[in-house]
Structures are given as C-alpha cells and as structure tokens.
C-alpha cells in the first residue's frame, strides 16, 4: 500500500468514516444530554468522550453514576463491556505492515470502535496502514466528541424538571440497543438471560447486602462469560 503514513491513506480513512460520523453525532448529543441529566458535570461528560470513546459503556457509566454507584463498580463494569476492543485491536494489528512501530499501533488502537473495526475489516487491501486507521478513527472520534459537547451545552440550558425526564430516555436507549441484538444473535440472548438471572439472584439472596453497582458488575461478567462459553465458535465466526 505504499507509504504507511501517506496523506492519501489518511484522506481515504476520513472519507470512509463519514457515514459513521453521521451516525455517531446524534447519539453523542443524546449521551451529553443524558450525562448531564444524570448529574454528571458537563466537562466530565466531554472528558469521558475524549478519553473513553466507547458509546455503550459511557451510557452505562452515566446511568450508574446517576444511581449513586461507586467508582470501582463503574470502572469494572465498563472494563468488561469494553474488553472486546482488545480483541478488535489485536485483529487489526495483524494486518499492519511489519515496519509499524508500537506507538503507531497504540495510537491506531485507541480509536477502534465496533463501526470503525467493521469498515477496516471489510477493506479490500490485504494490509492496512496506520495512516488509514488514523483517518478512519479521527473522523469518528471528532463526531463523538463534538456531539457530546453539543449535548452538554443543550443540557445546560434545560430546566431541572426536563433534565430529570431525560433519564427515561437512557432506559429507552438501552432497550433500543438490546432488542435488535436479541433478534440478530443467539449469544446476545444467552448473555441477556444469564445477566437477568444473576441480577435477580443477587438482589433477592438473603445472605448479605450487595450494592446495586456490584450487582451490575456480577451480572455483566456472568452474561459475558456465559455467551463466550456457550457460543465461542459463533463469536469467532462473526
């Protein structure tokens, strides 16, 4: 593919990520609004988008913060949700040129999301370049960060009553994300059912009191483990 840091490859990545950016921006606006309505300071919501850059886990983290869950529970839950990024980055790294440095690989890995991974994976080139991934990730990253900022600014001018009502939108969003996955894949059904069962068992067990945050952590880990064990081959093929 020529020079791995070629501006042409960067421009190609920018262009291919435009549809992703168009989808990210409104969702990021929604995140900014829900984060503020959950009680998170606006600058922290923007910082989360800049550092974490993982939509689903950011919504979960904001929701847990609004529930008063402790920091460690939020960190562990988001870590489990984001663990797939290690696998996606590892997969893409095998398609980079041998001359790619560790710092270049790390920078490219930071911006990998489900959507950018899908676009990069479907590239017709046998080898990817860091420059191409930079362009791909930069477009998506910019849309997510700017959308969060717009959402935070919009949330700052809303009344407290309206902000509180927006928290219901968070649950609606989770349902909207979950239902299509349940229809599409069996691992998602397994993970959801297992998580529900474990969450209910932890809530009603009479032996010790467990905070809501740790129940979420336990249910998340159990669901992910069950899906990996029972549908490991399906996940690899997907």
C-alpha positions in Angstrom: 0.0 0.0 0.0 3.0 2.3 -0.3 4.0 4.7 2.4 2.2 3.6 5.6 1.9 7.3 6.7 0.8 8.6 3.3 -1.7 11.6 3.4 -3.6 9.8 0.7 -4.3 6.9 3.1 -5.4 9.3 5.8 -7.8 11.0 3.4 -9.2 7.7 2.4 -9.9 6.8 6.0 -11.5 10.2 6.5 -13.9 9.6 3.6 -14.8 6.1 4.6 -15.7 7.1 8.1 -18.2 9.9 7.1 -21.2 7.6 7.4 -20.0 6.5 10.8 -19.6 10.1 11.9 -23.2 10.9 10.7 -24.5 8.2 12.9 -22.3 9.0 15.9 -23.1 12.7 16.2 -26.8 12.4 17.2 -26.1 9.6 19.6 -23.3 11.6 21.2 -25.7 14.5 21.6 -28.0 12.1 23.4 -25.2 11.0 25.6 -24.3 14.6 26.5 -27.9 15.2 27.4 -28.3 12.1 29.5 -25.0 12.5 31.2 -25.9 16.0 32.4 -29.4 14.8 33.4 -27.8 12.0 35.5 -25.9 14.6 37.5 -22.5 14.4 35.7 -20.7 17.7 35.3 -20.6 18.8 31.6 -16.9 18.9 31.4 -16.6 15.4 32.8 -19.0 14.1 30.2 -16.9 15.7 27.4 -13.7 14.4 29.1 -15.2 10.9 29.2 -15.9 11.0 25.5 -12.4 12.2 24.8 -10.7 9.5 26.9 -13.0 6.6 27.0 -14.6 6.9 23.5 -16.9 3.9 23.9 -20.6 4.7 23.4 -22.4 1.9 25.1 -20.1 1.8 28.2 -20.3 5.6 28.5 -24.1 5.4 28.7 -23.9 2.6 31.2 -21.3 4.6 33.3 -23.5 7.7 33.2 -26.5 5.7 34.3 -24.7 4.1 37.1 -23.4 7.5 38.2 -26.9 8.7 38.3 -27.8 5.7 40.5 -25.1 6.7 43.0 -22.9 3.7 42.2 -19.3 3.9 43.4 -16.4 4.5 41.1 -14.9 1.0 41.3 -18.1 -0.6 40.2 -18.4 1.7 37.2 -14.8 1.1 36.2 -15.1 -2.7 36.4 -18.4 -2.7 34.5 -17.1 -0.5 31.7 -13.9 -2.6 31.5 -15.9 -5.8 31.0 -18.1 -4.0 28.4 -15.0 -2.7 26.6 -12.9 -5.8 26.7 -13.9 -6.7 23.1 -11.8 -3.7 22.0 -8.6 -5.6 22.9 -9.7 -8.3 20.6 -10.6 -6.0 17.7 -7.4 -4.0 18.0 -5.4 -7.3 18.1 -7.1 -8.4 14.9 -6.4 -5.2 13.1 -2.8 -5.1 14.3 -2.0 -8.3 12.4 -2.8 -6.5 9.1 -0.5 -3.6 9.7 2.9 -3.5 8.0 5.8 -5.1 9.9 7.5 -1.7 10.0 4.7 -0.2 12.1 6.0 0.9 15.5 4.4 0.1 18.8 3.4 3.8 19.3 1.8 3.9 15.9 -0.1 0.7 16.7 -1.2 2.0 20.1 -2.5 5.3 18.5 -4.4 3.4 15.9 -5.9 1.0 18.5 -7.2 3.9 20.7 -9.8 4.9 18.2 -11.1 1.4 17.3 -14.8 1.0 17.8 -17.3 -1.6 16.5 -18.1 0.5 13.5 -14.5 1.5 12.5 -13.4 -2.1 13.0 -16.1 -3.2 10.7 -15.1 -0.7 8.0 -11.4 -1.6 8.4 -12.1 -5.3 8.3 -14.0 -5.0 5.0 -11.2 -3.1 3.3 -10.2 -4.9 0.1 -6.5 -4.3 0.9 -4.5 -7.2 2.4 -2.5 -4.8 4.5 -3.8 -1.8 6.3 -1.8 1.3 7.1 -1.6 3.3 10.4 -2.4 6.4 8.3 -5.7 4.9 7.0 -6.7 3.9 10.5 -5.9 7.3 11.8 -8.2 8.9 9.3 -10.9 6.4 9.9 -10.7 6.8 13.7 -10.2 10.6 13.7 -13.5 11.2 11.8 -15.5 9.0 14.2 -13.7 10.4 17.2 -14.3 14.0 16.2 -18.0 13.4 15.6 -18.4 11.7 19.0 -16.6 14.3 21.0 -18.3 17.3 19.3 -21.7 15.7 19.6 -21.1 15.2 23.3 -20.2 18.9 23.7 -23.3 19.9 21.8 -25.4 17.7 24.1 -23.8 19.0 27.2 -24.4 22.6 26.1 -28.1 21.8 25.3 -28.5 20.1 28.6 -27.1 23.1 30.5 -30.0 25.3 29.3 -32.7 22.9 30.1 -34.8 23.1 33.3 -34.2 20.6 36.1 -37.6 19.0 35.5 -36.8 18.4 31.9 -33.4 17.0 32.7 -34.9 14.5 35.1 -37.4 13.4 32.5 -34.5 12.7 30.1 -33.2 9.9 32.3 -36.1 7.8 31.0 -34.5 8.2 27.6 -31.5 6.3 28.8 -33.5 3.2 29.6 -35.3 3.6 26.2 -31.9 3.7 24.5 -30.7 0.6 26.3 -33.8 -1.2 25.1 -33.3 0.1 21.6 -29.8 -1.3 21.6 -30.7 -4.6 23.2 -33.7 -5.7 21.1 -32.0 -5.7 17.7 -29.1 -7.7 19.1 -31.5 -10.2 20.7 -33.2 -10.7 17.2 -29.8 -11.0 15.5 -27.6 -13.3 17.5 -28.1 -16.2 20.0 -25.1 -15.1 22.1 -26.9 -11.9 22.9 -29.9 -13.8 24.1 -27.8 -16.0 26.3 -25.9 -13.0 27.7 -29.2 -11.1 28.4 -30.9 -14.1 30.1 -27.9 -15.0 32.2 -27.4 -11.4 33.3 -31.1 -11.1 34.2 -31.0 -14.4 36.2 -27.8 -13.4 38.1 -29.0 -9.9 38.8 -32.3 -11.2 40.2 -30.5 -13.9 42.3 -28.1 -11.3 43.8 -30.9 -8.9 44.5 -33.1 -11.4 46.3 -30.4 -13.5 48.1 -30.7 -13.2 51.9 -27.1 -13.8 52.9 -25.5 -10.4 52.6 -26.3 -6.9 51.3 -24.9 -6.1 48.0 -24.8 -2.6 46.4 -26.5 -2.1 43.0 -23.2 -1.4 41.4 -21.7 -4.7 42.3 -24.9 -6.5 41.2 -24.4 -4.8 37.8 -20.8 -5.9 37.7 -21.6 -9.5 38.6 -24.5 -9.7 36.1 -22.3 -8.2 33.3 -19.4 -10.6 33.9 -21.8 -13.6 34.2 -23.6 -12.7 31.0 -20.3 -12.2 29.0 -18.9 -15.5 30.4 -22.0 -17.5 29.5 -22.0 -16.1 25.9 -18.3 -16.8 25.5 -18.5 -20.4 26.8 -21.7 -21.5 25.1 -21.3 -19.6 21.8 -17.5 -19.3 21.5 -17.4 -20.7 17.9 -20.2 -18.5 16.7 -18.4 -15.4 18.1 -15.2 -16.3 16.3 -17.1 -16.8 13.0 -18.9 -13.5 13.5 
